[in-house]
């Protein structure tokens, strides 16, 4: 299939819920994309949309609380990530997604990174669950995923907003969505403390091995400096912002939407409502440009 409008949905951790708002508003404007390339959370949301399961994913995201998110964390010193990969596979199964990419209603590519070579990997056929699971393997958070003998990491490490992958689908026009716009502001800002509060919850603390529990500051004092999660989030932002600008200069989308979610950590997955609202806002604000893109 070739021609039509393709979506390039970028990485951003929890900020990637913004894609749901974008897709909802495009639907409200009568815009029907023909294909999607997704990176990390863009792959997850893009796969759900391409399978006709966006409603189910949105319901799950909006219902996710800080407590249920913490239930997905498995802190073990002998593991390569904090979150259980099985939780993602369970979600994909519960959403009722088809087994293979070929069964999707629309052409789809998930972008991942080869851990050994550092090369970009386009997953466009075979197991849909494996493709999405590999693409969302955020370093230090979600363990790498193995496909065909290769350990794969998050696609945001190499192509944060996958315009080139969308172009490979044969699109006539490309609309990209960047969940991480900085608008000239800081790459990192102090969090609102919600994630830190969740980390201090008894149900989470009891999971920690004694050596890790002793590293946490006193609950009443709060963090005197950026927390582990702040550092991971900011480090990912620094890397992906540099890569995004470099890729955009070489291969820009026909229309780029950018979400201002600096006040939201990449790990605050339970703040989907906030990100979805931002997706709606930026798409509505671009109504005239989107209409021109689709009629050009």
C-alpha positions in Angstrom: 0.0 0.0 0.0 1.3 3.5 -0.9 0.1 7.0 -0.8 -2.0 8.7 1.8 -1.1 10.2 5.1 1.3 8.4 7.4 1.8 9.1 11.1 5.2 9.1 12.7 4.5 8.7 16.4 7.6 9.5 18.6 9.0 8.2 21.8 8.6 9.8 25.2 7.8 7.3 27.9 4.6 8.3 29.7 4.4 11.5 27.6 3.6 9.1 24.7 0.0 9.0 25.9 -0.2 12.2 24.0 -0.7 10.2 20.8 -4.1 9.0 22.0 -5.3 12.6 22.1 -3.8 13.4 18.7 -5.5 10.4 17.1 -8.8 11.2 18.8 -8.7 14.8 17.5 -7.7 13.7 14.0 -10.8 11.5 14.0 -12.9 14.4 15.1 -11.5 16.5 12.2 -12.4 13.7 9.7 -8.8 12.9 9.0 -8.1 9.3 8.3 -4.4 8.3 8.3 -3.5 5.4 6.1 -0.4 4.0 7.9 1.7 4.5 11.0 5.3 4.2 12.1 5.8 4.2 15.9 8.8 4.4 18.2 8.5 3.3 21.8 5.2 4.5 23.2 4.4 5.6 19.7 4.7 2.0 18.7 2.3 0.9 21.5 -0.3 3.5 20.7 0.2 3.1 17.0 -0.3 -0.6 17.1 -3.5 -0.3 19.1 -4.9 2.3 16.6 -3.9 0.1 13.6 -5.7 -2.8 15.2 -8.9 -0.9 16.0 -8.2 -1.2 19.8 -7.5 2.4 20.7 -10.6 2.6 22.9 -9.4 -0.3 25.1 -5.9 1.2 25.4 -7.2 4.6 26.3 -9.5 3.1 29.0 -6.5 1.2 30.4 -4.2 4.2 30.4 -6.8 6.5 32.1 -7.5 3.9 34.8 -3.8 3.4 35.6 -2.9 4.7 39.0 0.4 5.3 40.7 -0.3 2.2 42.9 -1.0 -0.1 39.9 2.0 1.3 38.1 4.2 0.4 41.0 2.8 -3.1 40.9 4.5 -3.4 37.5 7.9 -2.7 39.0 10.2 -5.7 40.0 13.3 -4.3 41.7 16.0 -7.0 41.6 19.7 -6.3 41.5 20.2 -9.1 39.0 17.8 -7.6 36.4 18.5 -5.2 33.5 15.4 -3.1 34.0 12.9 -2.0 36.7 9.7 -3.1 35.1 8.5 -6.6 34.3 8.4 -7.1 30.6 5.6 -9.6 31.1 3.4 -6.7 32.2 3.6 -5.2 28.7 3.0 -8.5 27.0 0.0 -9.1 29.3 -1.4 -5.7 28.3 -1.0 -6.4 24.6 -2.8 -9.7 25.0 -5.6 -8.1 27.1 -6.1 -5.4 24.4 -7.0 -8.2 22.0 -4.3 -7.2 19.4 -3.8 -9.6 16.5 -0.8 -11.9 16.7 1.0 -10.6 13.7 1.7 -7.2 12.1 0.4 -8.5 8.8 -3.1 -8.8 10.4 -3.3 -5.1 11.3 -5.9 -3.0 9.5 -3.2 -0.5 8.5 0.5 -0.8 7.5 2.7 -0.5 10.6 6.4 -0.3 11.5 7.8 -0.4 15.0 11.3 1.1 15.5 13.8 -0.5 17.9 17.6 -0.4 18.5 20.0 -3.3 18.1 21.8 -3.4 21.5 25.0 -5.0 20.0 25.4 -2.9 16.9 23.6 0.3 17.8 21.7 0.1 14.5 18.1 1.0 13.8 15.8 -1.9 13.4 12.4 -1.7 11.6 10.0 -4.3 12.7 7.3 -4.6 10.0 6.3 -8.2 9.9 5.9 -11.1 12.3 4.8 -11.0 16.0 3.1 -7.7 16.8 3.6 -8.2 20.6 7.3 -8.8 20.1 7.7 -5.8 17.9 6.0 -3.4 20.4 7.7 -5.0 23.4 11.1 -4.4 21.8 10.3 -0.9 20.7 9.3 0.2 24.3 12.4 -1.3 26.0 13.4 2.0 27.7 17.0 1.5 29.1 17.2 1.1 32.9 13.4 0.8 33.1 12.2 -2.0 30.8 14.4 -5.0 30.1 15.7 -5.5 26.5 13.7 -7.9 24.3 15.2 -10.7 22.2 14.0 -11.2 18.6 15.7 -13.5 16.1 18.9 -13.7 18.2 19.2 -10.0 18.7 18.7 -8.1 22.0 16.7 -4.9 21.1 16.3 -1.7 23.0 13.9 1.3 22.8 13.8 2.8 19.3 14.1 6.3 20.8 17.8 5.7 21.2 18.3 5.9 17.5 15.1 7.5 15.9 12.9 9.3 18.4 10.3 10.5 15.9 10.4 7.9 13.1 9.7 10.0 10.0 12.1 7.9 7.9 10.3 4.7 8.8 6.9 6.3 7.9 8.4 7.3 4.6 9.4 3.7 4.0 5.8 2.8 4.1 5.2 4.7 0.9 3.4 7.7 2.4 2.5 10.7 0.3 2.5 13.0 3.3 3.8 12.6 6.8 2.4 14.0 10.1 4.8 13.6 13.0 4.2 13.9 16.7 6.9 14.7 19.2 5.9 14.2 22.8 9.0 16.0 24.1 8.9 19.6 22.9 11.0 21.8 25.0 10.0 25.1 23.3 13.3 26.7 24.3 12.8 25.7 27.9 14.9 23.5 30.2 15.4 19.8 29.3 14.7 19.0 32.9 12.5 20.6 35.6 11.9 19.5 39.2 9.0 17.0 39.2 5.8 17.6 41.1 6.8 14.9 43.5 4.0 12.5 42.6 6.4 9.8 41.5 8.5 10.3 44.6 5.4 9.9 46.8 4.5 6.7 45.0 8.0 5.4 45.5 7.7 6.0 49.3 4.4 4.0 49.5 4.7 1.0 51.9 3.5 -1.4 49.2 6.5 -0.4 47.1 9.0 -0.1 49.8 8.4 -3.7 51.0 9.4 -4.9 47.6 12.9 -3.4 47.9 15.9 -5.5 48.9 17.4 -4.2 52.1 20.4 -2.6 50.5 18.2 -0.5 48.2 15.7 0.4 50.9 18.6 1.9 53.0 19.6 4.1 50.1 16.3 6.0 50.2 16.2 9.2 52.2 13.9 9.5 55.1 10.3 9.6 54.0 9.6 12.9 55.8 12.5 14.7 54.3 11.9 14.2 50.6 14.7 14.1 48.1 17.5 16.6 48.7 18.6 16.2 45.0 17.2 14.7 41.8 16.0 11.2 42.4 17.0 8.1 40.4 13.9 8.5 38.3 14.6 12.2 37.7 18.1 11.3 36.4 16.9 8.6 34.1 14.2 10.8 32.7 16.5 13.8 32.2 19.2 11.6 30.6 16.7 10.2 28.1 15.5 13.7 27.3 19.0 15.0 26.6 19.8 12.1 24.3 16.5 12.0 22.4 16.4 15.8 21.9 19.8 15.8 20.3 18.9 12.8 18.0 15.5 14.3 17.1 16.9 17.6 16.0 19.6 15.8 13.9 17.1 13.5 12.2 14.6 16.3 11.7 17.2 18.5 9.9 17.9 15.7 7.5 14.4 14.3 7.0 11.6 16.6 8.2 7.9 15.7 8.2 5.5 17.6 6.1 3.8 18.7 9.3 5.2 18.3 12.8 3.2 18.5 16.0 5.0 19.0 19.3 3.6 18.5 22.8 4.7 20.6 25.8 4.9 18.1 28.6 8.0 19.3 30.4 6.0 19.2 33.6 5.5 15.5 33.2 8.2 12.9 33.8 8.8 10.2 31.2 8.0 7.7 34.0 4.6 9.1 35.2 2.6 6.6 33.2 -0.4 7.1 35.5 -0.9 10.7 34.3 -2.4 9.7 31.0 -5.3 12.2 31.3 -2.8 15.1 31.2 -0.9 13.9 28.2 -4.1 13.0 26.2 -5.5 16.5 26.8 -2.2 18.0 25.5 -2.5 15.8 22.4 -6.0 17.1 21.8 -4.9 20.7 22.3 -2.0 20.6 19.8 -4.0 18.8 17.1 -6.9 21.2 17.5 -4.6 24.2 17.3 -3.1 22.8 14.0 -6.5 22.2 12.4 -6.0 24.5 9.4 -2.5 23.2 8.7 -3.7 19.6 8.9 -6.6 20.3 6.6 -4.2 21.9 4.1 -1.8 18.9 4.4 -4.7 16.5 3.6 -5.9 18.5 0.6 -2.6 19.4 -0.9 
